[in-house]
């Protein structure tokens, strides 16, 4: 049995932010931090006091995380970025409502005394002798302390308080990982029992010392179970100051999902019911798990559930049957073919998530070249007269401003210059489209033809059903927001964003087969209509060839992964440092290398075309962690710690371009190496230079790591491996929401008489099957309930026994 914990985080937008630039605006971005780890950074929105980000992250977490924080900063291209404000959300605040948090929250000022991080290791004993009671506090070490000095380190010392007495340790200079190993003894003074408080401070030669954090233990704890181990540092107790909106506000959506995942055999009966659901007649199904899920699931939960279901059926090799089941139900209840799949039903969401899970490499291959051109060329395009900046050309040319007609002609040429290659890439991609997607579209094509056989529907409906998914829910959204589909690392600037919007609108019109051209409010798109109509006939031919594929089921056998282990999950240029630079200056030790990561190897080469590659087996990886900036005086560096056949550890350092790229590589490497045994629980966030570690200052290269590793902290994305047990647990939790409805339905069906059967047209055999299916599903849910209760009791029993040692 395992426990899983993940945060769904969406940084939506900000409002009323203060101006930080002389222009009266700001360039805001948001950092997302879980405890001591920065897990995400939004793109910078230039020149805005009300930025819209709309960025969403799924963060897989260790079970013992405490706090989620959002820091809004103003990017400064010269000097340090300015902190505007922050929001802190404790685990308790996030879990107070099962639906999570979705609200505007005022930003608070960043108080240095409240910005604490790290842990301290203590061993406390209560002793008695002829002079009375004595408290012996062994201050061993601390780790991951906040950097307070400009060098990125601190000069920490500890101060111990017990009653009216206090003692201090020595100060250790220039480290965030101090080792004191000092014993401080304090005598009990007359009066009521006192708590023990240990404070950490950064010593400053000039000015006051800076607070680094504290821990406190009650007299009861000291007496019954004296502290022994690592303890998280906390800020001074105080209410977080609300700025009253003077610093602006941030709208965030946060939901914590914590679950206990049972052994696989516990989910087997539920899996059998799910698989049986897709085998029977979909149209009359009202009691299977899938029918119940379709009825119950609403809103944001529907997309998450659709992803889990698609992964479950993909893992069993039955994704095609699952999608066909939902398609049959959707078309059976659709009377107007023009509204087919236009809502966000479970069928629509499942097909959408299926395309993302199976077709993301295909999407990248088709769209990335043109999207990259749009970002790099930064051409100004505009067809809407109300938005045209006619003075723009005056600023960049001596020929004066263009007329509105000239601007329209120029923009039309640029738009068709980008649209042409996009359409060419799409219609020429039949052979590159994943076979599973083609088979799913073939089934969809057939079901729509069967449901609407009338001659007036034959021309468009069968095409629109496919193009509605492929163009309107796949290609067009990726063109509009390339970052959300991993086509770019950053959001577009306002000008490029407008160009992408025009291209996405054009692709939508092509996907609609030109049916809505000339309608609505956007008549200014009319100059583009002749080009779009020329593309429509090519798209029809493309869709015909796309569904012309042999077979009715997915080829292959059930799998644990969406892609084979040899498939590349991430690649790109990074700077790589050899473990032993042989005395080279730091800035020359890092060499530009092209890096590939698959489920089997981490490979390096001078360029993508270079034949010689150096590879590290992923199975050798023992840790993937950030490196302190002070280690090489360079930002965005990570380390990959590997173990060879003799047991020796080796470290490869890699530098990324920015914090987003760093987070993505960290996540990809951690997920690829997740099954590896003997993972390191601690490592050095510094480097061994000048005969000592830059982090903890220890002189032995083989010294144990001074900082906890973060192997559990990863970002969810389309390349994640399948996890049938966790996915089945999500389905079980969703079904529990409809258990009362199921019981009521079983009771109603049991009391239904023959008169009602006659009135409704339902035959006794169908009603009997539905009652049996309902009873069986309730029984399966009850069995899972009992399994969870048994494992929970076992955990409580283990907790009651307590740890076997310190």
SESEGU-492153 format. One record per residue (C-alpha): x, y, z. Coordinates in Angstrom, 2 decimals. Example, Ala and Ser with C-alpha at 12.3 -4.5 7.8 and 13.67 -1.06 7.14 Angstrom:
<pts>
12.30:-4.50:7.80
13.67:-1.06:7.14
</pts>
This chain:
<pts>
0.00:0.00:0.00
1.21:3.53:-0.78
0.08:7.03:-0.06
-0.01:9.70:-2.73
-0.21:13.45:-2.42
-0.52:15.99:-5.22
-1.44:19.65:-5.56
-3.42:21.00:-8.47
-2.33:24.64:-8.65
-3.62:27.26:-11.08
-2.19:30.78:-11.00
-5.02:32.63:-12.72
-4.42:36.39:-12.60
-3.51:39.41:-10.51
-5.15:42.78:-10.03
-4.31:46.25:-8.71
-0.59:45.51:-8.38
1.60:48.48:-7.42
3.71:50.16:-10.09
7.42:49.37:-9.71
8.81:50.89:-12.92
9.28:54.54:-13.83
6.78:53.98:-16.62
4.03:53.59:-14.00
3.67:49.85:-14.61
5.27:46.56:-13.58
6.54:43.36:-15.19
5.07:40.78:-12.80
5.63:37.06:-12.54
4.78:34.54:-9.84
6.95:31.96:-8.07
5.22:28.90:-6.60
7.03:27.40:-3.63
6.29:24.26:-1.60
8.12:24.49:1.73
11.75:25.13:0.69
11.42:24.09:-2.94
10.53:26.42:-5.84
8.35:24.18:-8.03
7.15:26.59:-10.73
7.55:30.06:-12.16
4.96:31.70:-14.36
5.90:33.69:-17.41
6.49:37.42:-17.02
3.61:39.60:-18.17
5.21:42.80:-19.42
3.86:46.24:-18.58
0.79:45.18:-16.60
-0.78:45.90:-13.23
-3.49:43.29:-13.84
-1.61:40.34:-15.34
-3.34:37.21:-16.63
-1.28:34.01:-16.44
-3.76:31.12:-16.52
-0.95:28.66:-15.83
-1.75:25.31:-14.25
0.57:22.84:-12.53
0.15:19.43:-10.95
2.80:19.03:-8.27
3.44:15.57:-6.82
4.57:16.02:-3.23
6.04:14.28:-0.21
3.36:13.50:2.36
4.88:15.77:5.01
4.71:19.10:3.19
3.57:22.05:5.31
3.01:25.16:3.23
2.33:26.44:-0.27
3.42:30.00:-1.05
2.99:32.34:-4.03
5.49:35.19:-4.44
4.68:37.94:-6.94
7.79:39.76:-8.18
8.55:42.54:-10.65
11.19:41.43:-13.16
14.10:43.84:-13.44
16.41:43.34:-16.40
19.09:45.30:-14.51
19.71:44.37:-10.88
17.56:42.28:-8.57
13.86:41.63:-9.07
11.57:43.49:-6.65
9.25:41.49:-4.39
5.71:42.84:-4.58
4.04:40.53:-2.07
3.16:36.95:-1.19
0.36:34.58:-0.23
0.94:31.70:2.19
-1.46:28.76:2.41
-1.00:26.10:5.06
-1.93:22.47:4.45
-4.85:22.96:6.87
-6.18:25.97:4.92
-6.01:24.06:1.63
-7.82:20.99:3.00
-10.51:22.93:4.92
-12.82:22.59:1.91
-12.70:19.32:-0.09
-13.20:21.36:-3.26
-10.04:23.34:-2.49
-9.51:27.08:-2.83
-10.71:29.25:-5.71
-10.66:32.91:-4.73
-8.97:36.29:-4.79
-6.49:36.69:-1.94
-4.79:39.95:-0.99
-1.02:39.96:-1.18
0.85:40.44:2.11
4.17:42.13:2.71
7.21:39.90:2.85
8.59:40.02:6.40
12.21:38.77:6.57
11.59:37.33:10.04
8.75:35.22:8.66
10.74:33.96:5.64
12.30:30.98:7.35
13.17:27.56:5.97
15.16:24.51:6.86
15.46:22.14:9.79
17.51:21.71:12.95
18.72:18.46:14.54
18.46:18.30:18.33
18.77:15.73:21.10
17.32:16.81:24.44
17.61:15.06:27.82
16.00:15.90:31.18
18.37:15.01:34.02
18.15:15.19:37.80
20.94:15.42:40.39
21.43:16.73:43.88
21.08:20.34:42.68
17.74:19.78:40.95
16.67:19.30:37.35
18.93:20.01:34.39
18.10:20.26:30.70
20.83:19.06:28.34
20.31:20.26:24.76
22.64:18.72:22.19
22.60:21.05:19.15
23.99:18.90:16.36
23.39:20.63:13.03
20.96:22.47:10.76
20.26:22.27:7.05
18.72:24.29:4.22
18.70:27.55:6.20
17.57:30.75:4.49
20.43:32.75:2.90
20.68:36.13:4.64
23.99:37.44:3.26
24.73:38.78:-0.19
27.00:35.77:-0.79
23.95:33.47:-0.71
24.93:31.98:2.66
24.52:32.86:6.37
26.62:32.94:9.54
24.34:30.91:11.81
24.38:30.40:15.55
21.78:28.87:17.90
20.34:30.43:21.04
18.64:28.12:23.57
16.02:29.44:26.06
14.63:27.56:29.08
12.78:29.66:31.61
14.84:32.76:32.35
18.11:31.21:31.19
19.70:31.20:27.76
22.90:29.94:26.14
24.41:30.26:22.66
26.42:28.03:20.37
29.42:29.23:18.40
28.91:30.99:15.06
29.79:29.10:11.90
30.65:31.41:9.03
29.37:31.30:5.45
27.15:28.25:5.39
23.50:27.25:5.28
24.38:23.80:6.64
26.14:24.37:9.97
27.53:21.51:12.10
27.84:22.56:15.76
27.80:19.30:17.75
27.65:21.36:20.97
25.97:20.43:24.27
24.32:23.23:26.24
23.14:22.61:29.82
20.61:24.79:31.62
19.43:24.50:35.23
15.76:24.64:36.14
14.80:27.79:38.06
12.00:27.98:40.66
8.53:28.50:39.31
6.15:26.86:36.84
7.60:24.44:34.22
8.93:26.30:31.18
8.98:25.43:27.48
12.23:24.97:25.58
12.80:27.34:22.68
15.72:27.12:20.24
16.25:30.08:17.92
18.63:30.31:14.97
20.17:33.65:14.00
22.47:34.95:11.30
25.33:36.86:12.89
26.07:40.28:11.38
29.17:42.32:12.15
27.31:45.55:11.38
23.66:46.03:12.31
21.30:43.61:14.01
21.36:39.86:13.59
18.86:38.30:11.17
16.32:35.73:12.36
16.55:32.29:10.72
13.80:30.35:12.51
12.85:28.67:15.76
11.42:25.53:17.35
9.59:25.31:20.66
8.64:22.34:22.88
6.09:22.39:25.70
6.94:21.25:29.27
4.72:18.19:28.72
6.69:17.18:25.62
10.01:17.67:27.44
8.85:15.44:30.27
7.10:12.65:28.33
9.01:12.48:25.03
12.12:14.71:24.91
12.91:15.87:21.33
15.34:13.73:19.40
15.74:14.20:15.64
15.12:16.72:12.88
12.60:19.52:13.42
11.22:22.04:10.95
12.06:25.68:11.70
9.11:28.02:12.19
8.71:31.82:12.16
7.89:33.81:15.27
4.19:33.30:16.10
2.28:36.21:14.60
-0.73:36.76:12.40
0.14:37.35:8.75
-0.41:41.00:8.02
-3.01:41.64:5.35
-2.01:44.69:3.35
-5.66:45.57:2.86
-5.28:45.30:-0.90
-2.60:48.01:-1.20
-0.24:45.46:-2.71
-2.89:44.03:-5.00
-4.44:40.58:-5.04
-3.88:37.24:-6.69
-6.52:34.81:-7.89
-5.46:31.21:-7.36
-7.08:27.78:-7.56
-5.58:25.13:-5.30
-6.74:21.60:-4.55
-4.84:19.02:-2.52
-5.46:15.39:-3.39
-4.27:12.96:-0.72
-5.13:9.32:-1.00
-4.25:5.86:0.19
-3.58:3.59:-2.76
-4.33:-0.06:-1.96
-2.57:-3.11:-3.43
-3.57:-3.96:-7.00
-5.69:-6.98:-6.09
-8.10:-4.76:-4.11
-9.05:-2.87:-7.28
-9.44:-5.93:-9.48
-13.26:-6.26:-9.06
-13.71:-2.54:-9.86
-11.42:-2.85:-12.88
-13.47:-5.82:-14.13
-16.69:-3.79:-13.83
-15.14:-0.90:-15.73
-13.88:-3.15:-18.50
-17.25:-4.92:-18.74
-19.00:-1.54:-19.08
-17.52:-0.89:-22.51
-18.49:-4.32:-23.84
-22.27:-3.97:-23.48
-24.92:-1.79:-25.14
-24.01:1.77:-24.23
-27.30:3.42:-25.10
-29.42:1.66:-22.45
-26.72:1.51:-19.79
-27.78:3.30:-16.58
-26.13:1.30:-13.80
-22.52:0.60:-14.82
-19.67:2.54:-13.17
-19.10:4.53:-16.38
-22.77:5.51:-16.68
-22.78:6.64:-13.06
-19.54:8.59:-13.46
-20.88:10.34:-16.55
-23.96:11.43:-14.61
-22.18:12.53:-11.43
-19.02:14.28:-12.55
-19.18:18.01:-13.16
-16.89:20.96:-13.74
-13.15:20.77:-13.14
-13.41:17.20:-11.79
-14.60:15.96:-15.20
-11.30:16.73:-16.93
-9.25:15.06:-14.19
-11.52:12.01:-14.19
-11.40:11.80:-17.98
-7.58:11.71:-17.84
-7.61:8.92:-15.24
-10.14:6.85:-17.18
-8.28:7.23:-20.47
-5.05:6.11:-18.78
-6.80:3.14:-17.19
-8.18:1.90:-20.50
-4.94:2.68:-22.34
-3.12:0.47:-19.86
-5.52:-2.38:-20.66
-5.35:-1.82:-24.42
-9.03:-0.82:-24.48
-8.94:2.96:-24.95
-10.67:2.60:-28.32
-13.59:0.68:-26.84
-13.85:3.15:-23.96
-14.05:6.14:-26.32
-16.49:4.27:-28.56
-18.73:3.54:-25.55
-18.88:7.24:-24.65
-19.35:8.21:-28.31
-22.34:5.88:-28.71
-23.98:7.36:-25.61
-23.32:10.91:-26.80
-24.65:10.48:-30.34
-27.70:8.53:-29.09
-28.93:11.50:-27.07
-28.00:14.17:-29.63
-30.89:15.27:-31.85
-29.23:18.15:-33.71
-26.00:17.11:-35.45
-24.74:20.70:-35.26
-24.49:20.41:-31.45
-22.62:17.08:-31.47
-19.68:17.08:-28.99
-19.96:20.83:-28.50
-20.48:20.55:-24.72
-17.84:19.58:-22.18
-19.33:16.13:-21.63
-17.32:13.18:-20.35
-17.13:11.95:-23.97
-15.71:15.27:-25.21
-13.25:15.60:-22.32
-12.10:11.98:-22.67
-11.36:12.36:-26.38
-9.58:15.66:-25.67
-7.38:14.09:-22.96
-6.78:11.03:-25.13
-5.38:13.24:-27.92
-3.06:14.99:-25.45
-1.85:11.74:-23.89
-1.26:9.89:-27.16
-0.70:12.68:-29.66
1.56:15.26:-28.02
4.73:14.21:-29.91
2.67:14.32:-33.14
1.41:17.81:-32.28
4.96:19.03:-31.68
6.17:17.58:-34.96
3.38:19.29:-36.91
3.21:22.72:-35.28
6.54:23.50:-33.64
8.45:24.74:-36.74
5.85:27.39:-37.63
5.17:28.39:-34.00
8.91:28.93:-33.50
8.99:31.13:-36.61
6.15:33.31:-35.29
7.99:33.83:-31.98
11.36:34.52:-33.59
10.25:36.79:-36.44
7.86:38.94:-34.32
6.02:40.29:-37.37
3.20:42.75:-36.79
-0.12:41.45:-38.18
-3.61:42.90:-37.77
-6.83:42.70:-39.78
-9.20:44.38:-37.33
-9.34:48.12:-38.18
-10.17:48.94:-34.56
-6.89:47.42:-33.39
-4.56:48.55:-36.18
-1.58:50.67:-35.09
-1.05:52.67:-38.28
1.68:54.77:-36.67
3.77:51.67:-36.06
5.51:51.77:-39.43
6.40:55.45:-38.97
8.51:54.50:-35.94
10.54:51.90:-37.83
10.67:53.38:-41.35
11.37:56.74:-42.98
8.59:56.16:-45.54
5.79:57.28:-43.25
2.80:55.38:-41.93
0.94:52.82:-44.03
-2.68:53.34:-44.90
-5.30:51.01:-43.43
-5.59:49.20:-46.76
-1.80:48.76:-47.04
-1.64:47.46:-43.48
-4.43:44.98:-44.25
-2.66:43.71:-47.38
0.66:43.37:-45.55
-0.96:41.52:-42.66
-2.89:39.26:-45.03
0.34:38.26:-46.74
2.03:37.52:-43.42
-0.93:35.51:-42.09
-1.20:33.35:-45.20
2.59:32.96:-45.09
2.24:31.26:-41.71
-1.11:29.55:-42.32
0.08:27.90:-45.54
2.87:25.90:-43.86
0.56:25.02:-40.93
-2.09:23.59:-43.28
0.60:21.86:-45.37
2.04:20.24:-42.24
-1.39:19.07:-41.04
-2.69:17.62:-44.31
0.66:15.93:-44.92
0.77:14.32:-41.49
-1.49:11.28:-42.01
1.40:8.84:-41.76
2.74:10.48:-38.60
-0.57:10.56:-36.71
-0.50:7.87:-33.97
-2.41:4.73:-35.06
-4.47:4.81:-31.84
-5.75:8.30:-32.72
-6.60:7.26:-36.28
-8.53:4.23:-35.04
-10.44:6.39:-32.54
-11.38:8.83:-35.30
-12.42:5.94:-37.56
-14.84:4.67:-34.89
-16.16:8.19:-34.34
-16.66:8.62:-38.09
-18.65:5.37:-38.29
-20.88:6.10:-35.28
-21.83:9.54:-36.58
-22.66:8.13:-40.04
-24.89:5.49:-38.43
-26.69:8.05:-36.26
-27.26:10.63:-39.02
-27.62:8.69:-42.30
-29.73:11.37:-43.99
-28.29:12.69:-47.23
-28.29:16.30:-46.03
-25.90:15.34:-43.20
-23.48:13.21:-45.18
-21.46:16.11:-46.53
-20.39:17.72:-43.27
-21.41:15.93:-40.07
-18.99:13.02:-40.35
-16.14:15.47:-41.04
-17.13:18.01:-38.40
-17.17:15.40:-35.64
-13.47:14.66:-36.27
-12.31:18.16:-37.15
-14.13:19.50:-34.08
-11.74:17.49:-31.94
-8.58:17.62:-34.01
-8.71:21.28:-35.07
-10.88:23.01:-32.45
-9.69:21.10:-29.34
-6.12:20.19:-30.31
-4.40:22.25:-33.00
-6.11:25.64:-32.39
-5.60:25.70:-28.55
-1.94:24.74:-29.04
-1.45:27.62:-31.50
-3.20:30.06:-29.16
-1.23:29.09:-26.01
1.92:27.22:-27.06
3.39:27.21:-23.55
0.52:25.13:-22.18
1.33:22.45:-24.80
5.11:22.56:-24.18
5.70:24.14:-27.58
7.47:27.11:-25.93
9.08:27.73:-22.55
7.54:31.20:-22.17
4.24:32.89:-22.93
4.11:35.17:-25.94
4.48:38.94:-25.62
1.32:40.97:-26.42
2.18:41.44:-30.12
3.04:37.76:-30.72
0.01:36.73:-28.69
-2.24:38.72:-31.04
-0.61:37.05:-34.07
-1.20:33.62:-32.55
-4.83:34.54:-31.84
-5.39:35.42:-35.51
-3.78:32.16:-36.62
-5.86:30.15:-34.11
-9.07:31.81:-35.35
-8.15:30.90:-38.90
-7.44:27.26:-37.97
-10.78:27.14:-36.12
-12.56:28.37:-39.24
-10.85:25.67:-41.29
-11.87:23.08:-38.67
-15.47:24.28:-38.97
-15.14:23.59:-42.73
-15.89:27.23:-43.48
-19.51:26.93:-42.32
-19.49:30.09:-40.20
-17.47:32.34:-42.49
-19.10:35.74:-42.90
-21.26:35.28:-39.81
-20.89:36.90:-36.42
-19.07:40.07:-35.47
-15.64:39.41:-36.99
-16.41:40.50:-40.53
-12.91:42.03:-40.70
-11.64:38.44:-41.23
-13.32:38.50:-44.70
-10.07:39.16:-46.67
-8.81:35.82:-45.38
-11.93:33.86:-46.39
-10.84:32.89:-49.96
-7.65:31.34:-48.60
-9.56:29.49:-45.84
-12.09:28.08:-48.34
-9.23:26.75:-50.48
-7.91:24.93:-47.40
-11.28:23.33:-46.55
-11.27:20.94:-49.53
-7.73:19.85:-48.65
-8.82:19.23:-45.06
-11.76:17.07:-46.17
-9.38:14.93:-48.20
-7.00:14.77:-45.20
-9.80:13.55:-42.91
-10.82:10.88:-45.42
-7.26:9.57:-45.53
-6.91:9.84:-41.75
-9.77:7.41:-41.06
-8.72:5.06:-43.87
-6.85:2.73:-41.53
-7.02:-1.02:-41.03
-8.06:-2.57:-37.72
-10.71:-1.89:-35.11
-8.65:-2.14:-31.90
-5.38:-0.83:-30.58
-2.44:-2.92:-31.64
-0.23:-4.41:-28.96
-0.74:-5.57:-25.40
-1.59:-3.81:-22.13
1.23:-1.49:-21.11
2.47:0.36:-18.06
3.66:3.36:-20.07
2.25:5.58:-22.79
5.53:5.47:-24.69
8.28:2.83:-24.94
11.28:3.20:-22.59
13.47:4.22:-25.52
11.21:7.18:-26.41
12.74:10.61:-25.79
10.77:12.44:-23.09
12.92:15.59:-22.99
15.77:17.05:-25.04
17.59:20.31:-25.62
20.82:22.22:-25.13
22.23:22.48:-21.60
25.60:23.45:-20.15
27.41:20.42:-18.72
30.29:20.42:-16.26
32.69:17.54:-15.90
33.06:16.20:-12.38
36.79:16.97:-12.34
37.51:20.18:-14.30
41.27:19.73:-13.77
41.85:23.23:-12.50
39.92:25.08:-15.18
38.25:28.30:-14.16
34.61:27.68:-13.29
33.16:29.55:-16.26
35.23:27.45:-18.67
34.34:24.15:-17.01
30.77:24.19:-18.36
30.47:23.12:-22.00
27.40:23.41:-24.23
25.96:19.97:-24.95
22.79:18.61:-26.51
21.01:16.35:-24.01
18.46:13.57:-24.55
16.49:11.87:-21.79
14.60:8.61:-22.32
13.38:6.03:-19.87
16.66:4.18:-20.40
19.49:6.70:-20.80
20.62:10.29:-20.25
22.78:11.08:-23.29
25.09:13.97:-24.24
26.55:15.12:-27.53
28.07:18.28:-29.01
25.02:18.74:-31.26
21.87:16.84:-32.28
23.63:15.66:-35.46
26.86:14.58:-33.71
27.36:10.82:-33.97
29.38:10.28:-30.78
27.31:10.29:-27.60
28.16:9.79:-23.97
25.34:8.08:-22.04
24.43:7.49:-18.41
21.98:4.64:-17.70
18.90:6.04:-15.96
18.98:2.99:-13.67
22.25:4.33:-12.17
20.70:7.63:-11.02
20.48:7.97:-7.22
19.51:11.66:-6.84
18.54:14.68:-8.96
18.75:17.97:-7.05
19.27:21.72:-7.37
22.70:23.22:-6.75
23.17:26.38:-4.69
23.99:29.40:-6.83
27.08:30.05:-4.73
28.64:26.69:-5.65
29.74:27.97:-9.08
28.42:31.54:-8.91
25.91:30.47:-11.56
22.11:30.24:-11.45
19.80:27.35:-12.49
22.29:24.51:-11.94
21.23:20.96:-11.08
23.16:17.81:-10.27
22.62:14.21:-11.33
24.22:11.82:-8.82
24.90:8.34:-10.21
26.39:5.15:-8.77
28.66:2.86:-10.77
29.10:-0.91:-10.46
31.65:-0.55:-7.65
29.28:1.55:-5.54
31.17:4.83:-6.09
29.11:8.00:-6.54
29.66:10.42:-9.42
28.08:13.82:-10.00
27.24:15.52:-13.29
26.34:19.23:-13.14
23.96:20.73:-15.70
23.00:24.39:-16.09
19.62:25.41:-17.56
18.61:28.70:-19.16
15.95:29.64:-16.60
14.07:28.37:-13.56
11.23:26.90:-15.65
13.61:24.79:-17.71
15.36:23.75:-14.50
12.06:22.60:-12.93
11.09:20.68:-16.07
14.41:18.82:-16.26
14.38:18.09:-12.51
10.87:16.67:-12.80
11.60:14.61:-15.92
14.78:13.10:-14.45
13.13:12.33:-11.10
10.20:10.58:-12.77
12.45:8.61:-15.11
14.54:7.39:-12.15
11.60:6.91:-9.75
11.71:3.05:-9.79
15.46:2.98:-9.00
16.51:1.30:-5.73
18.90:2.78:-3.15
17.92:6.41:-3.78
19.87:8.90:-1.67
18.00:10.45:1.25
20.48:13.35:1.41
23.07:14.97:-0.82
25.25:18.07:-1.03
23.61:21.13:-2.67
27.07:22.63:-3.10
30.19:21.45:-4.93
33.47:20.03:-3.68
35.92:22.78:-4.49
39.17:23.94:-2.89
39.26:20.75:-0.78
35.88:21.26:0.89
32.15:21.25:0.22
30.88:24.78:-0.48
27.61:24.01:1.34
28.52:22.48:4.72
32.28:23.28:4.62
33.24:19.67:5.40
36.66:18.65:4.08
35.89:15.02:3.23
34.66:14.42:-0.30
32.87:11.27:0.94
31.03:13.16:3.74
27.33:12.32:3.99
24.96:14.73:2.26
23.87:17.73:4.30
20.50:18.44:2.62
17.38:16.33:2.13
16.66:15.15:-1.38
13.35:15.95:-3.08
12.77:12.92:-5.30
9.01:13.02:-4.58
8.59:16.60:-5.89
7.68:16.38:-9.59
5.43:18.17:-12.06
2.62:16.24:-13.73
2.58:16.24:-17.55
1.45:14.22:-20.57
4.50:11.92:-20.51
3.86:10.57:-17.00
3.88:6.77:-16.73
0.62:4.92:-16.21
-0.32:4.08:-12.63
-3.40:1.81:-12.73
-3.77:1.54:-8.95
-3.72:5.32:-8.35
-6.08:5.84:-11.29
-8.49:3.18:-9.98
-8.42:4.84:-6.56
-9.48:8.16:-8.13
-12.39:6.42:-9.88
-13.42:4.75:-6.60
-13.44:8.10:-4.77
-15.60:9.63:-7.48
-18.05:6.71:-7.37
-18.45:7.13:-3.61
-20.08:10.51:-4.28
-22.92:8.72:-6.06
-23.38:5.79:-3.69
-26.54:7.19:-2.07
-27.99:7.80:-5.52
-27.19:4.20:-6.45
-28.92:2.85:-3.32
-32.02:4.92:-4.06
-32.04:3.67:-7.63
-31.79:0.04:-6.45
-34.73:0.59:-4.09
-36.86:2.21:-6.80
-36.11:-0.55:-9.30
-36.97:-3.22:-6.73
-40.39:-1.63:-6.10
-41.16:-1.04:-9.75
-44.32:-2.90:-10.78
-45.40:-4.20:-14.14
-47.62:-1.19:-14.77
-44.63:1.11:-14.59
-42.70:-1.23:-16.83
-45.49:-0.95:-19.38
-45.61:2.83:-19.06
-41.88:3.28:-19.52
-41.45:0.63:-22.17
-38.72:-1.06:-20.17
-38.72:-4.85:-20.39
-38.30:-6.95:-17.23
-35.03:-8.46:-18.47
-33.41:-5.03:-18.88
-34.61:-3.89:-15.45
-33.30:-7.10:-13.87
-29.89:-6.59:-15.47
-29.79:-3.01:-14.23
-30.71:-4.05:-10.68
-28.02:-6.74:-10.71
-25.40:-4.30:-12.03
-26.32:-1.72:-9.37
-26.13:-4.30:-6.57
-22.79:-5.57:-7.80
-21.31:-2.08:-7.99
-22.49:-1.30:-4.45
-20.89:-4.54:-3.26
-17.57:-3.65:-4.91
-17.60:-0.20:-3.28
-18.35:-1.77:0.11
-15.41:-4.16:-0.29
-13.08:-1.27:-1.07
-14.42:0.60:1.96
-13.56:-2.36:4.18
-10.08:-2.67:2.66
-9.37:1.00:3.38
-10.61:0.62:6.97
-8.42:-2.44:7.55
-5.28:-0.71:6.27
-6.09:2.41:8.27
-6.39:0.30:11.44
-3.06:-1.34:10.67
-1.42:2.08:10.30
-2.91:3.30:13.56
-1.61:0.18:15.29
1.90:0.78:13.97
1.74:4.44:15.02
0.64:3.44:18.54
3.73:1.23:18.91
5.91:4.24:18.17
9.33:4.34:16.50
11.84:1.67:17.41
14.63:4.18:17.76
15.45:7.89:17.51
</pts>
